[in-house]
Amino acid sequence: MADLQALAEAVINGQMEQAEELTQAAIDEGVRPGQIINDGLIAGMSVVGEKFKNNEFYVPEVLIAARAMQSAMAKVKPLLTEGEIEPKGTVVIGTVKGDLHDIGKNLVAMMFEGGGYDVIDLEVDVSPEQFVGAVSENNANVVALSALLTTTMPSMKDTVDALVEAGIRDQVRVLIGGAPVTQSYAEEIGADGYAPDAASAVDKAAELLASA
């Protein structure tokens, strides 16, 4: 019988080749792709998220684990039948206009993917209009804005304002984060939430969607 617990462990330990092999073995045994994703890959990443929050793991461990998860996910994704695995939500993520920092943003994107969300990553230096366009096109219910410079934080407010102007502010939960960003700034600009780190971002999004 396929060992999905071992697959989860391989993800936690960042063992990419082993994660791929165990995923392939599970596929060969006829385990449902959705089950492999939920009980193996997502289960492993949720442990990684917890360890990261508790300072047992740091950025390098998270990146290595996420890489293992993504390479295994690439084997399973094409086998998913329509509707077999219902994503928890669609997240549009990016670093705001004028800011080219992406390590934190990439971590958050990986955590969301590992948490079972569809992720549309707009990369860096993303204008308010680009965020609005991506939210509309993908019918996203979460938009995650990252900034590492105090000088680019006003772009977060511009993006919230642009969502209001486009008439889609009500359909999406706005989450902000980054080193200089605070909860009080989130309240000031009308965002729905603030996350101090990548693992908290996924918890916060789940909380916001549950109360939507």
N, C-alpha and C positions, 0 to 999 in steps of 0.2 A: 504493500500500500504506500502511496506517495507520502512523503514525510513533509508536510507543510510547516510543521514546527521547525524542522531543520532549515527549511527555506527562509523562514522568519529570522532564524539565528544567523544565517549566512548574510542576510541584509543588514542585521544589526552590527555584525562584525566586518561589514564592507568587503565580503569575499565575493567578488564579481563573478569569477569563473564558476565557483560552486553554486552561486545563486542561479546562474544560467543553466548549469547541469541539472540541478534539482527541479527547476521549472520545466525543462525539456522532459525529464523523467515523469513528472506529473502529467504533462500533456500526453505523453506516450501511453500512460496508463488510463487515459480517458477522463481525468479529473476535469470538471467544468472550469473553463477559463475564469469565470467570475469567482469561483471558490478559491482558485490559485491566487487571484489578486487580493481578495478579502482576507483569507486565512493565512496567506503566506507573506505577500509583499506589504500590504497595508498594515497587517499586524506587526510586522517587523519595524516599519517606519514609525508606528505610533510609540513603540518602545524607545526608538531613537529620539523622538520628540520629547518624551518624558525625561530621558537621561540628559538631554540638552538643557531642558528647563531647570533640572536639578544640579547643573554644573558638573555632571559626571562625564559628559561628552562635550567637546568643543568643536569649533567650526570644521577643522580638518576631518574629524570622525564623521560628522554629519554629511559632509560632501562625499566622502568615500562610500558611506552607506547609501546615500541617494543615487550615486552612480551605479552601485550594484542593483538597486531596485529598478532603475530606469533600463538597464540592459536586460534584466529579466522581463520587465514589463513589455519591452519591444517584441519578445517572443510570443507573449500571450495576447496582446492587443488585437492583432489581425484575426484572431480566432473568435473574438467576442461576437455573439450574435446581437442583432439590433435589440436594444432594451434589456439585455441580459444583466448588465450591471448599470444601475441607475446612478449617475454621478450625484454627489451630495449638493452640487451647485456648480456654477460656472464663474470663474474668477478671472477678471482682467487685471493684470499687474504690470507695473512699470515704475521706473525712476522718473521723477517729474522733470519738466523742461529746465534746461540749463545745468542739470546734474548728471554726471557720467559714471557715478559709482554704482556698481552692480552686485557686489558680493552678498550684501544683506538681502537685496531683492531676489537674487538667485536662490538663496537659502529658503526664503519664504515661499517662492514658487515651487521648489522641490518638496517642501513640507506640505503644501496644498495638494500637490500631485500624489504624494505618499498618503495623504488623508482621504483620497478618493474623490477629489474635485477635478473638473476639466479646467485646465489653466491656459489662458491666452496671454503669453508674455510679450509685451510691447518693447521690451529691452530698456534703453536709457534715453534721456533727453526727450521725453514724451510730452507733447503739447496737450492742453486741455481738449482741443478739438479731436485729437487722436484717441484720447480716452473715451470721449463721448461716442465717436464713431464705432469703436470696438465694442462698447457696452450695447449699443443699438444692434449692431450686426449679429452679435453672438447671444443676444438676449441674456446678458450676464446678470447675476444677482448679487455679486460682490465686486467692488473695484478696490484694489490695494495700491496705495500710493507710497512711494519711498523717497526720502530725501536725506542726504548726509550733510548738506551745507545749510547753514542758517539762511544764506542768501537765496536759496531756491525754495525755501518753505512757503513763501507767498504763492508759488505756483500751485500748491495744494489747494489753497483757497480758490484760486482761479478755476481749478478743475471742478470743485464742488459747485461754484457759481455757474459754470458752463453746463453741468448736468441739470441744474435747476432751469436754466434758460432753454435747454433742449426739451424740457418737459419730461425727463426720465429720472429725475432725482428720486421719486417715490419707489421706483422698481428696483433700486440697487442700494446695497449697504456699502458705505464708504469707510474703509479702514486705512489708517495712516501709521507710518512707523519710520524709524531711522534715528540715528544718534541724537540729533538736537530736538527731536519731536517729543511732545509731552501730551498727557491726557488733557491738560487745560487748553493746549493749542487745538486739540481735536474739537473740544467744545466750542472754542472761539470761532472756528471756521465752519462749524456745522457738519463735521464728519460724525459718523455713527460710533466710531470706536478707535482706540489706539492700542497698539501692541508693542511691548518693549523688546520682544525677540520673536524669532521665526516660529517656534513651537506655540507661543501664546497667540500668534496671529490666527492659526487654524482653530484654536479653541474659541477665540473671540468671534470669528466668523460664524462658527456653528451656533454660538449663543445668540448672535444678532439675527441669524436666519430663523432660529427657533422662535424668536419673539416677533418675527415679521408678520 
